[in-house]
Amino acid sequence: METASEVRVARIEPNYALEERFLPDQVSKLVFDLAVTPHWFSESDRFWYSYQTTEGTRYYIVDPMKKSKTPLWDNAKVAAALSTLTNFPYDALHLPIKRLKLAEKDARMRFEVEIRKNAVVPNEPKKEKSQEDMEEQGKEGEMKQGEQQGQALQAAEKPEDTRTIHFEYDILTAKLTRLDNFDAPKKKPMWAAVSPDGKTVVFARGYDLYLMDGENYAKALKKAGDASVVETQVTTDGVEKYSYARVLLPEQAEQLKKEDQGDTNKAGPRTTAVTIHWSKDSKKFALEREDNRKVGDYWVIHSLTNPRPILETRSYPLPGEANMPASEIDIFDVASKVRTVVQPKSFVDEVLTISDAPQMERDREELRDEQEENRLNPTALTRVSPRWVADTSDKLYFTSRSRDFRRVEVDAADSTTGKVQKLIEERSNVWMSQKPLRLVENGKEMLWWSERDGWGHFYLYDGQGKLKNQVTAGEYVTDQIASVDEKTRALYFTANGHEAGEDPYYTHLYRVGLDGSGLKLLTPGNFTHAASWPDSGKYFLDTYSKVDTAPKSVLLDGQGTQLAELENTDVSQLMEAGFKFPETFRVKADDGVTDLYGVIYKPFDFDASRKYPVIEYVYPGPQVEQVTKAFSPKSPNVPLAQLGFIVLEVGNRGGSPQRDKWYDSYGYGNLRDYGLADKKAAAQRLAASHSYMDISRMGMWGHSGGGFMTAAAMLQYPDFYKVGWSESGNHDNNVYNNTWSEKYHGVREETQKDGTEKFFYEIDKNSELAKNLKGHLMLTTGDMDDNVSMVNTMRLADTLIKANKRFEMLVFPGMRHSYMPINSYVIVARGDFFSKWLLGSSETGADVIELQNAKQATPSKKLKE
């Protein structure tokens, strides 16, 4: 007969109410902004920002010179003015402002407000329909009559029947003006790669390149299909699979089609060129062109399109294959239209990458707009064109990499002749990481990042590629260049692992002289720090936090002196709802020597006298170790823990480039199994010191590489891991892309008797272990995954069936590699699966109650308007 304590250990009813309360969508109503996003002025180092708390959104202007933070405006007065100007009621807590931007040389702000289309606005001039509007309306009618399969590609909801009103706010006088008949700037279309000076636009038609000047671009934006628009064809040699046009997903092609309705050019519709890299003076541009004519195809079926499914075909090189994309760099002179081809031919199957300059604030602003516009569209293309790292157009810097990632060169090409000068060489017996080249005084010196001494550090070279000195050194890893002050010869950069006694994954900002002297920590404190800065690089906005500490944002100068305290994240409602911070830990790896760092998520109704099943959330790396470091209340592991689980995140040897190269490359040549022993050892060591952890009921889940690892763990340690939820895993890396597989696992290059090179790739697959399955395994995949094809999941499923194993599988229709459009559904389904097999109880009804409740609690948008 079971004792009372044994009964308590054996069964914990899943707490669905607590899970529902802390689903990401619900947490979004409890805590708002977690960081300050600065919008830097163009005429000074001032910036403005908005910040939302439980008291609404407030707007501020910060002046670093004055060390001041002042309200941009009075919310109550703006709300009253908006109410008067629109006849809609607003208050200080609910300003309907969208797309707030600086205008008129930083003197004014412009923004938009959406209202009902048929709303009566006071004293609004009546707008007569132009010929252009009527033509556009006619086209829309034709589109409705001829709707076909392409329109079903967009899964987003239909836009509400609204219109946009524009406003302008004078910063000096505090006057708000409604801009009637405002001719809003046209949104940059996806096909346009605009030069830095705005005078030239590059795009593709069919497989070739075209360009137009700024005047004709303005006409093309004003009226799609305008026959008077003058275009110039730049190339004629583009063909399928060796094209100047970017290969688009069907969703992207449909979006382009909608943007340029009426374009009937016989050469085909305008489309997006491969990434255009502009010289800063706009005189030339360059691109990386690939010849995929010998590369094999891969397919995705769009099962939800009407009236018929669509077959999506793309070139997709697999690891170990003989036929790889052939890489080249083309440089074009805008004035002469002359093309120069750069072909260094340093390595067999080399990969060429143009070295670009850091993004400017205007680029970041444009990217923010795109991200806001496309938050529900993960396949949207960026419209920001990068610029060459050089200040002038006479020289193009680029890198050449060998197929096995063990050899890298930094080169410079004469942009007129294409002649190449080799500047820097890197060699390694394992794969190498790369970071952007940075020029000092337009190439008189170069900053280059290397792991040659076992740690990632910066090295200073002269313009001819001669090493001058190592800039940073020691047992820590540098990462991003924030700024280079050429006058004081100082480098500002981020790094990990320098501060004793801290989690080595915590990021800090530092300054050091280019001669390697005077290293100084600028963002002290036992937190992970995220810095941003203006184009001048004179100031730094630092937001810092930990998983168990809410974020704080401050402004610093170049010496690290705090100039202003900006914001503390408001977690009051979150804590009132019962939220508790996760706990951090350090534990030894399976070798008993290496330190691993992790996070423990507990149920918020935690009872130390109970025994809880344990679930590990995993990702093996090595390009990133997905162990949460910053405050992240919307983590999917928060609601999972509330059901009655202890959820662990912990690193593993080979998991991260933020440690030394030995740690990072630990899994080289053993991509399937290298991290498993550490995951198992970490759970066992923690359970030995935490009595509430019941590792006799052990689970694991992960996405992508984490899905791969989850299945591998279930099959390698079938008596330890009892339940696994494996999402979109690359279970068979022989049918995953060559770049990731060959880089992190390794590919062998051999010279044949005829002098040619041949590549060999051998790797263990999860399917080889299918006979070992004992526990409960769920395999999930998106049917439209163009990254980790569902072929990976199907091959593992096939071997499990042939091994006479029971398992479960979910195929998510319409999903690519990301599940974000159905994130809440997946979180609940995952929780149900673990509740069933680790707690012995789960919901079995057809309705997902947690999501139904949220849906019923959300008022209709139409009713609100």
FIKE-609435 format. One record per residue (C-alpha): x, y, z; residue in three letters. Coordinates in pm, whole numbers, padded with zeros to 5 digits, always signed. Layout:
N
XYZALA/...
This chain:
865
+00000+00000+00000MET/+00131+00347-00094GLU/+00204+00594+00183THR/+00072+00949+00175ALA/+00415+01087+00089SER/+00449+00839-00200GLU/+00113+00950-00336VAL/+00227+01314-00326ARG/+00541+01225-00520VAL/+00354+01024-00779ALA/+00093+01276-00879ARG/+00070+01653-00915ILE/-00233+01785-01097GLU/-00125+02023-01374PRO/-00206+02381-01279ASN/-00364+02499-01603TYR/-00493+02822-01448ALA/-00141+02927-01354LEU/-00008+02829-01696GLU/-00277+03039-01864GLU/-00197+03342-01647ARG/+00165+03345-01765PHE/+00131+03267-02133LEU/+00334+03525-02332PRO/+00023+03705-02457ASP/-00102+03744-02102GLN/+00237+03858-01970VAL/+00231+04128-02241SER/-00054+04286-02047LYS/+00143+04285-01720LEU/+00487+04414-01819VAL/+00567+04640-02111PHE/+00894+04792-02228ASP/+01211+04618-02112LEU/+01463+04856-02269ALA/+01500+05209-02397VAL/+01528+05228-02776THR/+01703+05556-02865PRO/+01614+05745-03182HIS/+01916+05968-03237TRP/+01880+06314-03387PHE/+02057+06381-03717SER/+02181+06728-03619GLU/+02314+06647-03271SER/+02375+06366-03024ASP/+02033+06412-02866ARG/+01776+06136-02892PHE/+01411+06076-02820TRP/+01247+05761-02693TYR/+00912+05627-02583SER/+00863+05400-02286TYR/+00551+05210-02185GLN/+00466+05114-01829THR/+00144+05041-01644THR/+00093+05420-01646GLU/+00081+05437-02026GLY/+00346+05545-02277THR/+00561+05848-02209ARG/+00788+06030-02454TYR/+01120+06195-02372TYR/+01409+06388-02526ILE/+01755+06327-02382VAL/+02042+06573-02426ASP/+02375+06411-02331PRO/+02556+06745-02333MET/+02315+06886-02074LYS/+02277+06551-01894LYS/+01905+06612-01918SER/+01592+06407-01978LYS/+01278+06609-02047THR/+00928+06517-02167PRO/+00885+06547-02541LEU/+00535+06675-02474TRP/+00257+06678-02218ASP/+00052+06363-02284ASN/-00266+06518-02150ALA/-00238+06823-02374LYS/-00159+06609-02678VAL/-00458+06386-02600ALA/-00684+06690-02572ALA/-00554+06835-02898ALA/-00603+06503-03077LEU/-00955+06475-02943SER/-01034+06825-03071THR/-00874+06764-03411LEU/-01038+06425-03474THR/-01365+06420-03275ASN/-01251+06096-03109PHE/-01191+06083-02733PRO/-00835+06015-02615TYR/-00663+06041-02280ASP/-00306+06070-02155ALA/-00271+05694-02101LEU/-00397+05590-02445HIS/-00239+05804-02713LEU/-00305+05639-03052PRO/+00029+05748-03197ILE/+00198+05542-03467LYS/+00518+05588-03670ARG/+00653+05879-03471LEU/+00951+06034-03653LYS/+01176+06336-03649LEU/+01125+06591-03926ALA/+01236+06935-04039GLU/+01598+06915-03919LYS/+01502+06774-03579ASP/+01266+07065-03505ALA/+00938+06876-03543ARG/+00789+06532-03491MET/+00544+06370-03730ARG/+00314+06082-03652PHE/+00003+05903-03770GLU/-00333+05822-03615VAL/-00572+05565-03761GLU/-00944+05637-03746ILE/-01257+05488-03901ARG/-01274+05547-04271LYS/-01616+05712-04259ASN/-01538+05930-03956ALA/-01618+06302-03977VAL/-01311+06511-03892VAL/-01363+06880-03797PRO/-01296+07124-04082ASN/-01134+06861-04296GLU/-01112+06964-04662PRO/-01304+06740-04892LYS/-01073+06528-05098LYS/-01175+06465-05455GLU/-01080+06142-05621LYS/-00795+06186-05861SER/-00764+06000-06189GLN/-00490+05798-06022GLU/-00722+05698-05735ASP/-00994+05589-05978MET/-00749+05387-06182GLU/-00623+05223-05866GLU/-00980+05145-05757GLN/-01041+04985-06095GLY/-00735+04769-06057LYS/-00851+04659-05715GLU/-01181+04556-05867GLY/-01003+04354-06131GLU/-00792+04192-05863MET/-01104+04087-05672LYS/-01255+03932-05982GLN/-00936+03744-06066GLY/-00823+03631-05724GLU/-00617+03315-05755GLN/-00382+03102-05550GLN/-00125+03372-05474GLY/-00359+03575-05254GLN/-00401+03282-05017ALA/-00031+03289-04938LEU/-00082+03575-04694GLN/-00227+03432-04375ALA/-00264+03769-04204ALA/-00611+03902-04125GLU/-00779+04153-04359LYS/-00704+04513-04260PRO/-00982+04700-04088GLU/-01172+04972-04275ASP/-00960+05263-04154THR/-00780+05568-04284ARG/-00472+05752-04163THR/-00455+06110-04036ILE/-00113+06280-04019HIS/+00001+06521-03751PHE/+00303+06741-03684GLU/+00427+06850-03343TYR/+00658+07150-03309ASP/+00910+07067-03037ILE/+00989+07431-02958LEU/+00635+07575-02950THR/+00452+07257-02838ALA/+00192+07316-03110LYS/+00014+07016-03266LEU/-00108+07055-03623THR/-00324+06825-03831ARG/-00170+06787-04177LEU/-00468+06787-04411ASP/-00398+06663-04764ASN/-00053+06559-04644PHE/+00143+06381-04914ASP/+00304+06114-04698ALA/+00636+05978-04822PRO/+00583+05659-05014LYS/+00705+05344-04848LYS/+01019+05211-05010LYS/+00914+04908-05217PRO/+01083+04573-05171MET/+01237+04590-05517TRP/+01428+04916-05463ALA/+01794+04928-05356ALA/+01843+05303-05313VAL/+02188+05463-05317SER/+02306+05661-05012PRO/+02252+05991-05196ASP/+01906+05883-05315GLY/+01989+05950-05680LYS/+02009+05593-05809THR/+01788+05289-05759VAL/+01890+04935-05852VAL/+01643+04652-05901PHE/+01594+04337-06107ALA/+01363+04228-06386ARG/+01366+03864-06476GLY/+01722+03756-06405TYR/+01899+04084-06487ASP/+01983+04416-06323LEU/+01824+04751-06401TYR/+01858+05097-06258LEU/+01675+05429-06266MET/+01751+05776-06139ASP/+01582+05945-05846GLY/+01337+06142-06061GLU/+01206+05830-06235ASN/+01196+05645-05905TYR/+00966+05914-05767ALA/+00738+05870-06069LYS/+00739+05491-06024ALA/+00635+05532-05662LEU/+00359+05776-05748LYS/+00198+05560-06014LYS/+00268+05191-06062ALA/+00303+05105-06430GLY/+00376+05462-06541ASP/+00495+05412-06900ALA/+00702+05732-06889SER/+00940+05591-06625VAL/+01286+05550-06779VAL/+01485+05243-06678GLU/+01828+05130-06791THR/+01915+04763-06825GLN/+02259+04703-06679VAL/+02318+04331-06744THR/+02208+04079-07007THR/+02376+03758-06889ASP/+02143+03672-06603GLY/+01987+03327-06630VAL/+01792+03098-06400GLU/+02006+02985-06105LYS/+02281+03230-06210TYR/+02081+03541-06162SER/+02109+03897-06037TYR/+01763+03865-05884ALA/+01709+03732-05537ARG/+01533+03398-05509VAL/+01204+03483-05341LEU/+00963+03277-05140LEU/+00614+03272-05290PRO/+00487+03495-05008GLU/+00755+03751-05090GLN/+00683+03738-05462ALA/+00315+03797-05391GLU/+00396+04097-05173GLN/+00612+04243-05450LEU/+00333+04190-05699LYS/+00091+04385-05482LYS/+00340+04668-05435GLU/+00388+04720-05807ASP/+00046+04652-05957GLN/+00019+04781-06309GLY/+00382+04719-06402ASP/+00351+04540-06737THR/+00710+04554-06865ASN/+00770+04269-07110LYS/+01092+04176-06927ALA/+00881+04080-06628GLY/+00779+04256-06306PRO/+01027+04448-06097ARG/+01176+04229-05830THR/+01444+04242-05563THR/+01804+04215-05672ALA/+02054+04015-05470VAL/+02183+04232-05187THR/+02324+04556-05329ILE/+02628+04694-05143HIS/+02675+05065-05219TRP/+02994+05268-05204SER/+02944+05553-04960LYS/+02984+05810-05239ASP/+02709+05635-05444SER/+02937+05610-05747LYS/+02953+05230-05749LYS/+02776+04927-05613PHE/+02873+04564-05572ALA/+02696+04234-05523LEU/+02767+03871-05441GLU/+02639+03656-05725ARG/+02606+03277-05706GLU/+02603+03021-05984ASP/+02364+02747-05871ASN/+02313+02582-06209ARG/+02469+02254-06095LYS/+02328+02260-05743VAL/+02046+02018-05665GLY/+01691+02128-05587ASP/+01490+02113-05267TYR/+01114+02150-05238TRP/+00840+02280-05013VAL/+00469+02225-05078ILE/+00228+02505-04985HIS/-00069+02290-04892SER/-00299+02576-04788LEU/-00303+02773-05114THR/-00620+02789-05324ASN/-00736+02654-05552PRO/-00427+02430-05583ARG/-00122+02367-05367PRO/+00201+02533-05485ILE/+00538+02365-05524LEU/+00825+02586-05407GLU/+01157+02488-05565THR/+01499+02620-05468ARG/+01865+02533-05506SER/+01985+02375-05183TYR/+02336+02227-05152PRO/+02366+01934-04914LEU/+02678+01850-04711PRO/+02938+01645-04890GLY/+02796+01707-05237GLU/+03030+01781-05525ALA/+02824+02064-05672ASN/+02831+02378-05460MET/+02729+02734-05548PRO/+03007+02915-05733ALA/+03064+03254-05569SER/+03172+03576-05739GLU/+03171+03949-05665ILE/+03059+04196-05933ASP/+03131+04569-05912ILE/+02929+04819-06120PHE/+03008+05179-06208ASP/+02685+05380-06196VAL/+02786+05637-06457ALA/+02935+05402-06718SER/+02730+05090-06630LYS/+03055+04893-06668VAL/+03085+04571-06469ARG/+03406+04444-06312THR/+03417+04082-06194VAL/+03636+03999-05895VAL/+03740+03633-05887GLN/+04030+03567-05651PRO/+03999+03186-05669LYS/+04185+03136-05341SER/+04009+02812-05249PHE/+03802+02537-05404VAL/+03431+02613-05355ASP/+03529+02942-05192GLU/+03269+03175-05044VAL/+03315+03549-05103LEU/+03165+03808-04868THR/+03174+04185-04915ILE/+03290+04377-04607SER/+03031+04635-04508ASP/+03036+04942-04289ALA/+02845+04950-03957PRO/+02482+05051-03987GLN/+02401+05418-03947MET/+02111+05548-03741GLU/+01896+05606-04049ARG/+01943+05239-04138ASP/+01844+05132-03789ARG/+01535+05353-03805GLU/+01436+05198-04135GLU/+01486+04849-03995LEU/+01274+04933-03691ARG/+00994+05047-03920ASP/+01018+04725-04118GLU/+01017+04511-03805GLN/+00706+04687-03677GLU/+00536+04655-04013GLU/+00631+04287-04049ASN/+00601+04160-03694ARG/+00359+03889-03810LEU/+00543+03825-04135ASN/+00878+03653-04062PRO/+00950+03605-04434THR/+00945+03978-04520ALA/+01254+04114-04695LEU/+01464+04397-04556THR/+01478+04711-04767ARG/+01803+04845-04619VAL/+02105+04832-04853SER/+02446+04806-04683PRO/+02745+05026-04769ARG/+03108+04933-04837TRP/+03337+04952-04537VAL/+03569+05187-04730ALA/+03484+05558-04736ASP/+03571+05585-05106THR/+03470+05381-05410SER/+03816+05298-05545ASP/+03866+04992-05328LYS/+03633+04708-05223LEU/+03724+04496-04920TYR/+03598+04141-04893PHE/+03673+03804-04736THR/+03735+03472-04906SER/+03659+03156-04710ARG/+03732+02793-04783SER/+03449+02545-04789ARG/+03565+02377-04467ASP/+03578+02710-04277PHE/+03941+02648-04178ARG/+04099+02910-04407ARG/+04000+03274-04438VAL/+04159+03566-04623GLU/+04092+03939-04613VAL/+04135+04091-04958ASP/+04101+04429-05127ALA/+04000+04467-05492ALA/+04064+04759-05720ASP/+03706+04850-05810SER/+03805+04949-06167THR/+04036+04663-06267THR/+03922+04389-06028GLY/+04284+04321-05930LYS/+04302+04165-05583VAL/+04551+04229-05304GLN/+04569+03969-05026LYS/+04594+04143-04688LEU/+04535+03898-04402ILE/+04542+03518-04380GLU/+04386+03301-04109GLU/+04432+02923-04074ARG/+04296+02674-03821SER/+04246+02300-03774ASN/+03886+02357-03665VAL/+03620+02588-03802TRP/+03672+02962-03759MET/+03423+03233-03671SER/+03441+03570-03844GLN/+03346+03924-03748LYS/+03326+04234-03968PRO/+03645+04406-04080LEU/+03675+04762-03948ARG/+03889+05028-04116LEU/+04076+05306-03936VAL/+04130+05625-04136GLU/+03980+05467-04447ASN/+04220+05176-04464GLY/+04545+05321-04334LYS/+04491+05063-04061GLU/+04254+04771-04016MET/+04097+04606-03711LEU/+04053+04233-03752TRP/+03904+03981-03507TRP/+04067+03640-03463SER/+04062+03337-03233GLU/+04424+03245-03316ARG/+04538+03239-02950ASP/+04233+03040-02836GLY/+04027+03347-02744TRP/+03845+03596-02966GLY/+04048+03920-02983HIS/+04111+04225-03200PHE/+04432+04278-03395TYR/+04558+04597-03559LEU/+04709+04578-03909TYR/+04847+04845-04135ASP/+04684+04910-04470GLY/+04906+04656-04648GLN/+04817+04372-04413GLY/+05118+04382-04182LYS/+05037+04306-03818LEU/+05115+04603-03592LYS/+04993+04473-03257ASN/+04731+04274-03072GLN/+04479+04522-02932VAL/+04302+04300-02677THR/+04446+03996-02502ALA/+04367+03761-02216GLY/+04127+03488-02111GLU/+03809+03656-02229TYR/+03622+03691-02558VAL/+03565+04018-02741THR/+03262+04053-02964ASP/+03127+04369-03125GLN/+03304+04691-03217ILE/+03090+04974-03086ALA/+03301+05267-03197SER/+03652+05371-03301VAL/+03769+05715-03192ASP/+04039+05792-03448GLU/+04147+06114-03275LYS/+04220+05953-02940THR/+04300+05615-03102ARG/+04056+05431-02877ALA/+03846+05124-02947LEU/+03507+05073-02780TYR/+03391+04711-02782PHE/+03179+04451-02607THR/+03321+04140-02444ALA/+03238+03843-02222ASN/+03422+03668-01941GLY/+03666+03939-01835HIS/+03517+04013-01493GLU/+03616+03770-01218ALA/+03335+03603-01026GLY/+03070+03671-01290GLU/+02879+03451-01528ASP/+03112+03456-01833PRO/+02814+03507-02063TYR/+02739+03850-01918TYR/+02826+04114-02178THR/+03005+04440-02089HIS/+03127+04746-02278LEU/+03499+04836-02267TYR/+03744+05092-02401ARG/+04107+05025-02494VAL/+04378+05209-02685GLY/+04455+05081-03032LEU/+04804+05005-02902ASP/+04649+04768-02646GLY/+04693+04996-02346SER/+04445+05135-02097GLY/+04173+04872-02095LEU/+03875+05010-01902LYS/+03538+04862-01807LEU/+03262+05113-01893LEU/+02954+04919-01778THR/+03032+04768-01437PRO/+02788+04558-01240GLY/+02713+04188-01221ASN/+02456+04197-01501PHE/+02446+04142-01874THR/+02464+04476-02053HIS/+02319+04575-02391ALA/+02465+04896-02534ALA/+02360+05121-02822SER/+02519+05439-02951TRP/+02481+05724-03203PRO/+02677+05750-03528ASP/+02932+05971-03352SER/+03009+05695-03099GLY/+03047+05955-02824LYS/+02773+05826-02593TYR/+02632+05490-02492PHE/+02290+05386-02375LEU/+02325+05087-02144ASP/+02036+04857-02052THR/+02133+04594-01799TYR/+01952+04310-01624SER/+01967+03943-01520LYS/+01703+03672-01528VAL/+01635+03757-01165ASP/+01666+04136-01192THR/+01441+04374-01389ALA/+01614+04590-01654PRO/+01745+04940-01596LYS/+01856+05186-01866SER/+02116+05459-01818VAL/+02315+05698-02040LEU/+02697+05700-02027LEU/+02971+05907-02183ASP/+03286+05765-02343GLY/+03456+05743-02001GLN/+03176+05531-01858GLY/+03044+05818-01645THR/+02669+05801-01594GLN/+02502+06111-01738LEU/+02139+06024-01679ALA/+01923+05751-01534GLU/+01653+05682-01791LEU/+01415+05399-01700GLU/+01350+05110-01465ASN/+01123+04841-01604THR/+00787+04841-01429ASP/+00724+04489-01297VAL/+00463+04583-01035SER/+00167+04416-01207GLN/+00375+04114-01296LEU/+00475+04058-00935MET/+00120+04118-00814GLU/+00005+03843-01051ALA/+00237+03601-00870GLY/+00547+03607-01088PHE/+00869+03490-00925LYS/+01215+03530-01068PHE/+01392+03217-01192PRO/+01713+03110-01019GLU/+02063+03093-01163THR/+02315+02818-01094PHE/+02660+02690-01181ARG/+02734+02321-01209VAL/+03020+02103-01330LYS/+03006+01936-01670ALA/+03038+01561-01715ASP/+03418+01597-01701ASP/+03396+01731-01345GLY/+03610+02032-01439VAL/+03427+02259-01683THR/+03179+02506-01536ASP/+02832+02514-01689LEU/+02584+02795-01621TYR/+02209+02770-01616GLY/+01864+02879-01500VAL/+01597+02703-01292ILE/+01228+02783-01354TYR/+00996+02675-01073LYS/+00617+02675-01043PRO/+00506+02996-00874PHE/+00307+02782-00626ASP/+00625+02587-00550PHE/+00615+02354-00248ASP/+00961+02245-00132ALA/+00817+01929+00023SER/+00701+01799-00315ARG/+00896+01612-00578LYS/+00865+01769-00925TYR/+00940+01620-01265PRO/+01230+01791-01442VAL/+01236+01915-01802ILE/+01545+02044-01974GLU/+01507+02307-02245TYR/+01801+02249-02477VAL/+01993+02384-02771TYR/+02335+02231-02838PRO/+02500+02529-03008GLY/+02774+02583-03109PRO/+02679+02914-03270GLN/+02474+03020-02968VAL/+02397+02878-02624GLU/+02030+02937-02554GLN/+02050+02982-02179VAL/+01862+03296-02078THR/+02080+03571-01929LYS/+01863+03884-01941ALA/+01523+03938-01781PHE/+01277+03746-02002SER/+00930+03709-01846PRO/+00780+03590-02177LYS/+01002+03284-02199SER/+00797+02976-02296PRO/+00958+02798-02001ASN/+00767+03021-01758VAL/+00418+02884-01840PRO/+00559+02532-01882LEU/+00692+02536-01526ALA/+00353+02653-01389GLN/+00193+02322-01481LEU/+00405+02157-01212GLY/+00754+02114-01353PHE/+01107+02221-01278ILE/+01244+02351-01608VAL/+01619+02374-01655LEU/+01829+02564-01904GLU/+02196+02473-01892VAL/+02493+02497-02124GLY/+02715+02221-02252ASN/+03071+02196-02374ARG/+03070+02298-02739GLY/+02769+02521-02685GLY/+02883+02879-02723SER/+03132+03113-02895PRO/+03116+03341-02589GLN/+03365+03114-02414ARG/+03712+03016-02533ASP/+03766+02834-02863LYS/+03826+02501-02687TRP/+03480+02522-02535TYR/+03320+02644-02856ASP/+03467+02374-03083SER/+03432+02083-02839TYR/+03172+01910-03058GLY/+03370+01932-03383TYR/+03337+01596-03559GLY/+03065+01468-03322ASN/+02769+01688-03398LEU/+02499+01449-03283ARG/+02622+01348-02938ASP/+02870+01604-02805TYR/+02638+01789-02568GLY/+02433+01502-02431LEU/+02660+01386-02149ALA/+02673+01738-02002ASP/+02294+01778-02011LYS/+02251+01448-01827LYS/+02529+01518-01577ALA/+02393+01866-01500ALA/+02049+01727-01418ALA/+02197+01455-01198GLN/+02426+01695-01009ARG/+02143+01942-00951LEU/+01903+01672-00833ALA/+02162+01554-00581ALA/+02158+01896-00413SER/+01793+01990-00476HIS/+01562+01740-00310SER/+01251+01866-00491TYR/+01385+01751-00831MET/+01262+01408-00935ASP/+01486+01297-01221ILE/+01313+00960-01238SER/+01060+01166-01436ARG/+01294+01342-01674MET/+01191+01528-01989GLY/+01352+01742-02258MET/+01238+01981-02528TRP/+01397+02201-02791GLY/+01352+02360-03131HIS/+01569+02316-03442SER/+01910+02206-03307GLY/+01727+02161-02978GLY/+01477+01930-03148GLY/+01770+01735-03291PHE/+01927+01714-02944MET/+01601+01613-02775THR/+01551+01313-03001ALA/+01919+01218-02970ALA/+01896+01229-02589ALA/+01585+01011-02588MET/+01766+00758-02805LEU/+02113+00770-02645GLN/+01990+00769-02283TYR/+01651+00594-02311PRO/+01649+00494-01944ASP/+01714+00848-01823PHE/+01509+01071-02052TYR/+01147+00951-02039LYS/+00963+01221-02238VAL/+01081+01438-02526GLY/+00917+01714-02733TRP/+01127+01762-03046SER/+01048+02059-03272GLU/+01175+02090-03631SER/+01494+01902-03559GLY/+01775+01848-03809ASN/+01769+01478-03727HIS/+01955+01383-04043ASP/+02223+01641-04117ASN/+02291+01473-04451ASN/+01976+01647-04574VAL/+02031+01975-04390TYR/+02214+02269-04551ASN/+02583+02224-04618ASN/+02696+02545-04449THR/+02589+02467-04091TRP/+02661+02095-04114SER/+03001+02117-04278GLU/+03111+02409-04061LYS/+03030+02272-03719TYR/+03078+01901-03783HIS/+03362+01922-04035GLY/+03410+01817-04396VAL/+03723+01641-04525ARG/+03894+01775-04839GLU/+04112+01534-05036GLU/+04321+01591-05346THR/+04254+01330-05614GLN/+04505+01176-05854LYS/+04388+01408-06131ASP/+04459+01713-05914GLY/+04096+01792-05837THR/+03958+01830-05486GLU/+03687+01608-05342LYS/+03495+01660-05020PHE/+03377+01385-04784PHE/+03115+01426-04512TYR/+03020+01159-04258GLU/+02790+01220-03963ILE/+02580+01021-03720ASP/+02202+01048-03758LYS/+01924+01015-03503ASN/+01758+00749-03719SER/+02051+00515-03654GLU/+01939+00494-03290LEU/+01565+00450-03350ALA/+01567+00097-03205LYS/+01666+00243-02863ASN/+01347+00442-02801LEU/+01172+00354-02474LYS/+01000+00673-02364GLY/+00738+00904-02511HIS/+00861+01110-02805LEU/+00676+01384-02990MET/+00810+01500-03327LEU/+00682+01828-03471THR/+00758+02013-03792THR/+00620+02288-04011GLY/+00515+02160-04352ASP/+00666+02469-04521MET/+00998+02472-04334ASP/+01258+02595-04586ASP/+01539+02590-04329ASN/+01524+02250-04158VAL/+01307+02064-04405SER/+01036+01836-04269MET/+01229+01565-04457VAL/+01446+01544-04143ASN/+01146+01461-03926THR/+00997+01221-04180MET/+01317+01020-04204ARG/+01331+00975-03828LEU/+00960+00889-03819ALA/+01015+00629-04090ASP/+01289+00450-03899THR/+01083+00458-03578LEU/+00794+00295-03761ILE/+01025+00030-03908LYS/+01162-00032-03559ALA/+00802-00087-03438ASN/+00815+00207-03198LYS/+00522+00412-03072ARG/+00572+00787-03100PHE/+00361+01095-03172GLU/+00391+01354-03448MET/+00240+01695-03523LEU/+00274+01865-03862VAL/+00185+02235-03844PHE/+00029+02347-04175PRO/+00156+02671-04320GLY/+00446+02698-04076MET/+00805+02747-04178ARG/+01090+02705-03930HIS/+00945+02956-03686SER/+00623+02871-03503TYR/+00562+03231-03391MET/+00226+03272-03572PRO/+00089+02984-03360ILE/+00317+03031-03060ASN/+00048+03012-02792SER/-00105+02698-02942TYR/+00232+02523-02946VAL/+00312+02626-02587ILE/-00016+02477-02463VAL/+00019+02160-02672ALA/+00372+02113-02540ARG/+00249+02156-02183GLY/-00030+01902-02240ASP/+00218+01647-02369PHE/+00447+01675-02070PHE/+00152+01681-01828SER/+00018+01359-01975LYS/+00342+01164-01955TRP/+00521+01320-01655LEU/+00227+01415-01432LEU/-00018+01145-01540GLY/-00294+01394-01618SER/-00375+01639-01896SER/-00660+01809-02077GLU/-00819+01583-02337THR/-01106+01793-02470GLY/-01105+01936-02820ALA/-01111+02297-02701ASP/-00784+02453-02587VAL/-00947+02623-02292ILE/-00658+02859-02211GLU/-00665+03007-02562LEU/-01045+03011-02583GLN/-01056+03214-02261ASN/-00809+03467-02400ALA/-01005+03497-02722LYS/-01334+03557-02541GLN/-01170+03821-02319ALA/-01046+04024-02616THR/-01301+04278-02744PRO/-01360+04305-03116SER/-01141+04559-03290LYS/-01440+04675-03490LYS/-01638+04739-03171LEU/-01350+04938-03022LYS/-01342+05159-03330GLU/
